[in-house]
Amino acid sequence: MVEFAADTIDGIRLKGWYTPAREKPYTIVFFHGSGDGLATVAGLAQPYVRAGYGMLLAEYRGYSGEPGVPSETGLYDDGRAYLRALQANGIAPKQIVLFGHSLGTGVATLLATEYPVGGLMLLSPFLSVDAVAARLHPLLPVRLLISDSFVNFRHIAATRCPILIGHGGMDSLIPVDQAKALFTLANEPKTLKIFPAAGHLNAFDDFSDAAINWLDALSVEYGKR
């Protein structure tokens, strides 16, 4: 993967990691959870890249040595910056699939209401930070818990793209019922995958298998347009 720069509207230059798509039509933009950073999530790109999809691992302000202080508004602006940068490189929103894990589902879901993206993938999502604040407290900066809510339940109802939701059945940080409730609120077409033996941080392998099958089906439909 190569370094990929994105400039926010408030003057912060962020650097993610990027591999362009090969034979597949989609580039996946991944937003990680609060306890992660680029170094800890780099490996999750491999199955998608092997399958021919592009992958952009986005980094937030205040993480991995990036400048700035994280906040809900700031993280949304960071996500927008990466999408603008992809568009400047000739990748249209319809060729982008947003992928969020845990806290990153808040960024991905909001962006899916603002851009006509090709799809939305959520792993270990929550209805809102308020709904799971006590469990998330060890992973979330206190400033995020105090001031920000990341209201996925409101944003997902406003999305109009295909949606894949995955969740570990043994997740002790964000109960699987949160994913099921989000799935109920989401518009069609939508798919829900529960991985009974997985927890909050170890569902990536199970999810990648399901996600690649889902992406391959989307790619077939994309080719018919």
Backbone hydrogen bonds in HBPLUS format (Angstrom, degrees):
<---DONOR---> <-ACCEPTOR-->    atom                        ^
c    i                          cat <-CA-CA->   ^        H-A-AA   ^      H-
h    n   atom  resd res      DA  || num        DHA   H-A  angle D-A-AA Bond
n    s   type  num  typ     dist DA aas  dist angle  dist       angle   num
A0002-VAL N   A0018-TYR O   2.86 MM  16  5.21 170.5  1.87 144.5 144.0     1
A0018-TYR N   A0002-VAL O   2.73 MM  16  5.21 154.7  1.79 147.2 156.2     2
A0004-PHE N   A0016-GLY O   2.78 MM  12  4.98 152.0  1.85 138.2 137.2     3
A0016-GLY N   A0004-PHE O   2.74 MM  12  4.98 161.8  1.77 155.7 152.3     4
A0006-ALA N   A0014-LEU O   2.89 MM   8  5.19 151.3  1.97 144.1 148.0     5
A0014-LEU N   A0006-ALA O   2.76 MM   8  5.19 171.8  1.77 165.4 163.7     6
A0008-THR N   A0012-ILE O   2.88 MM   4  5.23 167.4  1.89 151.1 154.8     7
A0011-GLY N   A0008-THR O   3.12 MM   3  5.41 153.4  2.20 115.1 114.0     8
A0017-TRP N   A0057-LEU O   3.07 MM  40  5.12 152.0  2.15 136.0 143.4     9
A0057-LEU N   A0017-TRP O   2.75 MM  40  5.12 159.9  1.78 158.5 162.9    10
A0019-THR N   A0055-MET O   2.85 MM  36  5.25 149.8  1.94 148.5 158.0    11
A0055-MET N   A0019-THR O   2.82 MM  36  5.25 156.9  1.88 150.4 157.9    12
A0022-ARG N   A0052-GLY O   3.01 MM  30  5.04 166.6  2.03 133.7 138.0    13
A0054-GLY N   A0026-TYR O   3.06 MM  28  6.28 163.6  2.09 148.7 148.7    14
A0027-THR N   A0095-GLN O   2.79 MM  68  6.19 153.7  1.86 161.8 170.7    15
A0097-VAL N   A0027-THR O   2.95 MM  70  6.14 159.6  1.99 143.3 146.8    16
A0028-ILE N   A0054-GLY O   2.84 MM  26  5.87 173.7  1.84 130.4 128.9    17
A0056-LEU N   A0028-ILE O   2.75 MM  28  6.11 157.1  1.80 168.0 172.4    18
A0029-VAL N   A0097-VAL O   2.91 MM  68  6.27 157.7  1.96 153.6 159.3    19
A0099-PHE N   A0029-VAL O   2.84 MM  70  5.80 154.0  1.90 163.6 155.1    20
A0030-PHE N   A0056-LEU O   2.83 MM  26  6.15 163.4  1.86 161.2 166.8    21
A0058-ALA N   A0030-PHE O   3.02 MM  28  5.90 160.0  2.06 155.8 162.1    22
A0031-PHE N   A0099-PHE O   2.77 MM  68  6.22 152.3  1.85 158.1 167.4    23
A0101-HIS N   A0031-PHE O   3.07 MM  70  6.47 155.4  2.13 172.2 172.6    24
A0036-ASP N   A0033-GLY O   3.22 MM   3  5.57 165.8  2.25 113.9 117.3    25
A0040-THR N   A0037-GLY O   3.08 MM   3  5.49 129.3  2.35 108.6 121.2    26
A0041-VAL N   A0037-GLY O   3.23 MM   4  6.43 134.2  2.45 152.5 165.2    27
A0041-VAL N   A0038-LEU O   3.30 MM   3  5.39 141.0  2.46  99.5 109.9    28
A0044-LEU N   A0041-VAL O   3.10 MM   3  5.68 144.1  2.24 114.9 124.0    29
A0045-ALA N   A0042-ALA O   3.29 MM   3  6.02 163.0  2.32 118.3 122.8    30
A0046-GLN N   A0043-GLY O   3.21 MM   3  5.79 154.8  2.27 116.1 121.9    31
A0049-VAL N   A0045-ALA O   2.98 MM   4  6.12 161.9  2.01 161.8 167.7    32
A0050-ARG N   A0046-GLN O   2.87 MM   4  6.01 165.1  1.89 158.9 163.0    33
A0051-ALA N   A0047-PRO O   3.13 MM   4  6.20 139.2  2.31 131.4 141.4    34
A0053-TYR N   A0048-TYR O   3.03 MM   5  5.52 153.5  2.10 159.7 151.2    35
A0052-GLY N   A0049-VAL O   2.95 MM   3  5.15 159.2  2.00 107.4 113.9    36
A0063-TYR N   A0060-TYR O   3.30 MM   3  5.61 156.1  2.36 129.3 127.9    37
A0062-GLY N   A0067-PRO O   3.18 MM   5  5.37 135.6  2.39 111.7 116.1    38
A0066-GLU N   A0063-TYR O   2.76 MM   3  5.37 165.3  1.78 125.6 130.8    39
A0075-LEU N   A0071-SER O   2.82 MM   4  5.96 161.5  1.86 155.1 158.7    40
A0076-TYR N   A0072-GLU O   3.05 MM   4  6.32 156.1  2.11 150.2 156.7    41
A0077-ASP N   A0073-THR O   2.98 MM   4  6.26 158.9  2.03 147.9 153.9    42
A0078-ASP N   A0074-GLY O   2.85 MM   4  6.14 145.4  1.97 144.6 155.1    43
A0079-GLY N   A0075-LEU O   3.00 MM   4  6.28 158.5  2.05 147.0 151.5    44
A0080-ARG N   A0076-TYR O   2.98 MM   4  6.33 158.9  2.03 151.8 157.5    45
A0081-ALA N   A0077-ASP O   2.97 MM   4  6.18 149.8  2.07 142.8 150.9    46
A0082-TYR N   A0078-ASP O   3.16 MM   4  6.56 153.8  2.23 151.2 156.7    47
A0083-LEU N   A0079-GLY O   3.13 MM   4  6.47 157.6  2.19 149.8 155.9    48
A0084-ARG N   A0080-ARG O   2.88 MM   4  6.15 158.2  1.93 153.0 159.0    49
A0085-ALA N   A0081-ALA O   2.98 MM   4  6.18 156.6  2.03 146.0 152.5    50
A0086-LEU N   A0082-TYR O   2.95 MM   4  6.22 153.0  2.03 147.0 153.9    51
A0087-GLN N   A0083-LEU O   2.98 MM   4  6.21 161.4  2.01 148.6 153.5    52
A0088-ALA N   A0084-ARG O   2.90 MM   4  6.18 149.9  1.99 146.8 155.6    53
A0089-ASN N   A0086-LEU O   2.92 MM   3  5.01 138.0  2.10  98.4 111.3    54
A0091-ILE N   A0086-LEU O   3.06 MM   5  5.42 163.9  2.09 140.0 137.3    55
A0090-GLY N   A0087-GLN O   2.96 MM   3  5.06 155.2  2.02 112.5 112.7    56
A0095-GLN N   A0092-ALA O   2.86 MM   3  5.38 156.6  1.91 118.6 126.5    57
A0096-ILE N   A0093-PRO O   2.95 MM   3  5.14 163.5  1.98 116.5 118.6    58
A0118-GLY N   A0096-ILE O   2.77 MM  22  5.43 141.4  1.92 148.7 159.3    59
A0098-LEU N   A0119-GLY O   3.01 MM  21  6.31 153.2  2.09 150.1 142.7    60
A0121-MET N   A0098-LEU O   2.69 MM  23  6.05 161.6  1.73 159.7 166.4    61
A0100-GLY N   A0121-MET O   2.95 MM  21  6.44 155.7  2.01 160.6 165.4    62
A0123-LEU N   A0100-GLY O   2.93 MM  23  6.27 164.2  1.95 163.2 168.0    63
A0104-GLY N   A0101-HIS O   2.82 MM   3  4.86 137.4  2.00 142.6 130.0    64
A0102-SER N   A0123-LEU O   3.03 MM  21  6.52 155.7  2.09 161.2 169.0    65
A0105-THR N   A0102-SER O   2.93 MM   3  5.53 157.0  1.99 116.6 123.8    66
A0106-GLY N   A0103-LEU O   2.98 MM   3  5.69 148.7  2.08 117.8 125.5    67
A0108-ALA N   A0104-GLY O   3.02 MM   4  6.26 174.7  2.02 156.5 157.6    68
A0109-THR N   A0105-THR O   2.93 MM   4  5.85 160.7  1.97 141.3 146.8    69
A0110-LEU N   A0106-GLY O   3.26 MM   4  6.28 162.5  2.30 138.9 143.6    70
A0111-LEU N   A0107-VAL O   3.08 MM   4  6.28 168.0  2.10 155.3 158.7    71
A0112-ALA N   A0108-ALA O   3.05 MM   4  6.24 142.8  2.20 142.3 152.3    72
A0113-THR N   A0110-LEU O   3.00 MM   3  5.40 151.5  2.08 108.8 117.7    73
A0114-GLU N   A0111-LEU O   3.00 MM   3  5.11 145.8  2.12 102.2 112.6    74
A0115-TYR N   A0111-LEU O   3.03 MM   4  6.14 141.6  2.18 158.1 166.7    75
A0117-VAL N   A0115-TYR O   2.85 MM   2  5.48 137.1  2.03 104.7  91.9    76
A0120-LEU N   A0162-PRO O   2.94 MM  42  6.32 142.5  2.08 154.3 165.8    77
A0164-LEU N   A0120-LEU O   2.87 MM  44  6.31 157.4  1.92 159.6 166.3    78
A0122-LEU N   A0164-LEU O   2.83 MM  42  6.26 161.1  1.87 162.3 168.9    79
A0166-GLY N   A0122-LEU O   2.78 MM  44  6.18 159.7  1.82 163.7 169.9    80
A0124-SER N   A0166-GLY O   2.91 MM  42  6.28 159.3  1.95 148.2 153.6    81
A0152-ASN N   A0127-LEU O   2.92 MM  25  5.12 105.9  2.48 129.9 147.8    82
A0153-PHE N   A0127-LEU O   2.91 MM  26  4.86 151.8  1.99 147.3 142.2    83
A0131-ALA N   A0128-SER O   3.09 MM   3  5.27 128.8  2.37  99.1 111.7    84
A0129-VAL N   A0149-SER O   2.69 MM  20  4.87 172.5  1.70 155.5 154.1    85
A0132-VAL N   A0129-VAL O   3.08 MM   3  5.44 146.7  2.19 108.7 118.0    86
A0133-ALA N   A0129-VAL O   2.85 MM   4  5.45 101.0  2.49 151.7 171.1    87
A0136-LEU N   A0132-VAL O   2.95 MM   4  6.08 159.8  1.99 159.7 166.3    88
A0137-HIS N   A0133-ALA O   2.98 MM   4  5.79 125.4  2.29 146.2 156.4    89
A0139-LEU N   A0136-LEU O   2.71 MM   3  5.41 146.0  1.82 129.4 139.9    90
A0140-LEU N   A0136-LEU O   3.03 MM   4  6.01 144.2  2.16 152.2 159.4    91
A0144-LEU N   A0141-PRO O   2.94 MM   3  5.46 133.8  2.16 111.7 123.7    92
A0145-LEU N   A0141-PRO O   3.27 MM   4  6.70 156.9  2.33 150.9 157.5    93
A0146-ILE N   A0142-VAL O   2.93 MM   4  6.15 154.0  2.00 155.5 162.6    94
A0147-SER N   A0143-ARG O   3.20 MM   4  6.17 163.0  2.23 140.2 144.2    95
A0148-ASP N   A0144-LEU O   2.94 MM   4  5.17 154.8  2.01 141.3 146.0    96
A0152-ASN N   A0150-PHE O   2.83 MM   2  5.84 126.6  2.12 115.2  99.0    97
A0154-ARG N   A0151-VAL O   3.13 MM   3  5.62 138.2  2.31 109.6 119.6    98
A0155-HIS N   A0151-VAL O   3.21 MM   4  6.54 165.7  2.23 153.5 157.6    99
A0156-ILE N   A0152-ASN O   2.84 MM   4  5.76 169.7  1.85 158.0 159.8   100
A0158-ALA N   A0155-HIS O   2.93 MM   3  5.30 152.4  2.00 109.9 118.9   101
A0159-THR N   A0156-ILE O   3.30 MM   3  5.33 168.5  2.31 105.1 108.4   102
A0163-ILE N   A0189-PRO O   3.06 MM  26  6.48 152.2  2.14 142.9 151.6   103
A0191-THR N   A0163-ILE O   2.87 MM  28  6.26 139.8  2.03 147.1 160.1   104
A0165-ILE N   A0191-THR O   2.87 MM  26  6.21 163.9  1.90 160.2 165.4   105
A0193-LYS N   A0165-ILE O   2.81 MM  28  6.20 157.1  1.86 160.4 167.9   106
A0167-HIS N   A0193-LYS O   3.07 MM  26  6.64 141.1  2.23 156.6 165.9   107
A0195-PHE N   A0167-HIS O   2.90 MM  28  6.17 165.6  1.92 155.1 159.0   108
A0171-ASP N   A0168-GLY O   3.25 MM   3  5.28 161.7  2.28 112.1 111.6   109
A0169-GLY N   A0195-PHE O   2.81 MM  26  5.57 171.4  1.82 125.3 127.7   110
A0170-MET N   A0198-ALA O   2.77 MM  28  5.47 152.9  1.84 164.3 162.2   111
A0178-GLN N   A0175-PRO O   2.95 MM   3  5.74 155.9  2.01 121.3 127.4   112
A0179-ALA N   A0176-VAL O   3.06 MM   3  5.38 121.9  2.42 104.8 117.7   113
A0180-LYS N   A0176-VAL O   3.15 MM   4  6.54 159.7  2.20 151.2 157.1   114
A0181-ALA N   A0177-ASP O   2.91 MM   4  6.06 153.3  1.99 143.8 150.5   115
A0182-LEU N   A0178-GLN O   3.00 MM   4  6.25 157.2  2.05 145.8 151.9   116
A0183-PHE N   A0179-ALA O   2.88 MM   4  6.09 157.0  1.93 149.3 156.0   117
A0184-THR N   A0180-LYS O   3.10 MM   4  6.36 150.6  2.19 141.9 148.8   118
A0185-LEU N   A0181-ALA O   3.20 MM   4  6.51 146.7  2.31 142.4 150.8   119
A0185-LEU N   A0182-LEU O   3.03 MM   3  5.08 119.7  2.41  95.7 110.8   120
A0186-ALA N   A0182-LEU O   2.97 MM   4  6.18 132.4  2.20 147.0 160.5   121
A0186-ALA N   A0183-PHE O   3.25 MM   3  5.14 134.9  2.47  93.9 105.9   122
A0198-ALA N   A0195-PHE O   3.07 MM   3  5.58 161.6  2.11 122.7 128.5   123
A0207-PHE N   A0203-ALA O   2.91 MM   4  5.99 159.8  1.95 153.7 160.4   124
A0208-SER N   A0204-PHE O   2.81 MM   4  5.94 154.6  1.87 148.1 154.5   125
A0209-ASP N   A0205-ASP O   3.31 MM   4  6.59 158.6  2.36 151.2 154.7   126
A0210-ALA N   A0206-ASP O   3.35 MM   4  6.68 167.3  2.37 149.4 152.0   127
A0211-ALA N   A0207-PHE O   2.69 MM   4  5.81 159.9  1.73 157.8 165.0   128
A0212-ILE N   A0208-SER O   2.90 MM   4  5.92 161.0  1.93 148.1 151.5   129
A0213-ASN N   A0209-ASP O   3.33 MM   4  6.53 161.9  2.36 144.4 148.9   130
A0214-TRP N   A0210-ALA O   3.02 MM   4  6.23 155.0  2.08 144.9 152.4   131
A0215-LEU N   A0211-ALA O   2.72 MM   4  5.95 159.2  1.76 152.9 159.0   132
A0216-ASP N   A0212-ILE O   2.81 MM   4  5.92 155.6  1.87 146.4 153.1   133
A0217-ALA N   A0213-ASN O   3.12 MM   4  6.36 152.2  2.20 141.5 148.1   134
A0218-LEU N   A0214-TRP O   3.04 MM   4  6.36 154.3  2.10 145.0 152.3   135
A0219-SER N   A0215-LEU O   2.79 MM   4  6.04 150.1  1.88 148.5 157.4   136
A0220-VAL N   A0216-ASP O   3.08 MM   4  6.37 147.6  2.19 143.9 151.2   137
A0221-GLU N   A0217-ALA O   3.25 MM   4  6.58 160.2  2.29 146.3 150.7   138
A0222-TYR N   A0218-LEU O   2.82 MM   4  6.10 150.7  1.90 147.6 157.1   139
A0223-GLY N   A0219-SER O   2.99 MM   4  6.21 150.0  2.08 144.5 151.2   140
A0224-LYS N   A0221-GLU O   3.08 MM   3  5.22 146.9  2.19 101.3 111.3   141
A0225-ARG N   A0222-TYR O   3.18 MM   3  5.56 160.1  2.22 110.2 116.2   142
